[in-house]
């Protein structure tokens, strides 16, 4: 499994903090944005919505999970991207 995401700082309740909190040595987690492959299957040509559905099934929903699904944002606002069927760009 190959995931795309970023390391995030967490407070004691598991809520994300500002990036600078990572430099202060607090708790951390991994926010996952995308899945690029699963069980040796390349998913990059799949639509983003299909890859997001896979992540939704795979990742825990708990706010205290160290690896969690990130919210989806469109133009700075959290939103479902169900209208988007754009595949991941190939290198």
C-alpha positions as CSV (number, residue, x, y, z in Angstrom):
1,X,0.0,0.0,0.0
2,X,1.3,3.4,-1.0
3,X,-0.4,6.4,0.7
4,X,0.0,10.1,0.2
5,X,-0.3,12.4,3.2
6,X,1.5,14.5,5.7
7,X,2.7,14.3,9.3
8,X,0.5,16.4,11.6
9,X,0.9,17.6,15.2
10,X,-1.9,16.5,17.6
11,X,-3.2,17.8,21.0
12,X,-4.0,15.4,23.8
13,X,-7.6,14.9,22.4
14,X,-6.2,14.0,19.0
15,X,-7.1,17.3,17.4
16,X,-4.7,18.7,14.8
17,X,-2.4,21.6,15.8
18,X,-0.4,24.1,13.9
19,X,2.7,22.7,12.1
20,X,5.1,24.4,14.6
21,X,3.9,22.1,17.3
22,X,5.8,19.3,15.5
23,X,9.0,21.1,16.2
24,X,8.2,21.2,19.9
25,X,8.1,17.4,20.2
26,X,4.4,16.8,20.8
27,X,2.2,13.9,19.7
28,X,1.9,13.4,15.9
29,X,-0.2,11.5,13.4
30,X,-0.4,11.0,9.7
31,X,-3.2,12.6,7.7
32,X,-3.8,10.6,4.4
33,X,-4.9,12.4,1.3
34,X,-4.7,9.7,-1.3
35,X,-3.9,6.1,-2.0
36,X,-1.6,5.4,-5.0
37,X,-1.4,1.6,-4.9
38,X,-3.0,-1.3,-2.9
39,X,-1.9,-5.0,-3.0
40,X,0.5,-4.3,-5.9
41,X,-2.3,-2.7,-7.9
42,X,-1.5,0.8,-9.3
43,X,-4.5,3.0,-8.5
44,X,-3.2,6.3,-10.0
45,X,-5.3,6.0,-13.1
46,X,-8.4,5.5,-11.1
47,X,-10.7,8.6,-10.5
48,X,-10.0,10.5,-7.3
49,X,-13.5,9.6,-6.0
50,X,-12.7,5.8,-6.4
51,X,-9.4,6.2,-4.5
52,X,-11.1,8.2,-1.8
53,X,-13.8,5.5,-1.4
54,X,-11.0,2.9,-0.9
55,X,-9.4,5.1,1.8
56,X,-12.7,5.6,3.5
57,X,-13.1,1.8,3.9
58,X,-9.4,1.2,4.9
59,X,-8.7,4.0,7.5
60,X,-10.1,4.3,11.0
61,X,-12.6,7.0,11.7
62,X,-11.5,7.7,15.2
63,X,-10.2,11.2,16.0
64,X,-7.6,9.5,18.1
65,X,-6.2,7.3,15.3
66,X,-2.6,8.0,14.4
67,X,-3.3,7.4,10.7
68,X,-6.5,9.1,9.6
69,X,-8.3,10.2,6.5
70,X,-7.8,13.9,5.9
71,X,-10.9,16.1,5.1
72,X,-11.5,16.9,1.5
73,X,-11.1,20.6,0.5
74,X,-12.1,22.4,-2.7
75,X,-11.1,26.1,-3.0
76,X,-10.3,26.3,0.7
77,X,-13.7,24.9,1.9
78,X,-14.3,21.3,3.1
79,X,-16.4,19.7,0.5
80,X,-17.2,16.3,-1.1
81,X,-15.5,16.1,-4.5
82,X,-18.1,13.6,-5.9
83,X,-18.3,15.6,-9.1
84,X,-14.6,15.1,-9.8
85,X,-13.7,12.1,-11.9
86,X,-10.2,13.3,-12.7
87,X,-7.5,10.6,-12.4
88,X,-4.2,11.2,-10.6
89,X,-1.8,12.8,-13.1
90,X,0.9,10.4,-14.4
91,X,4.6,11.5,-14.2
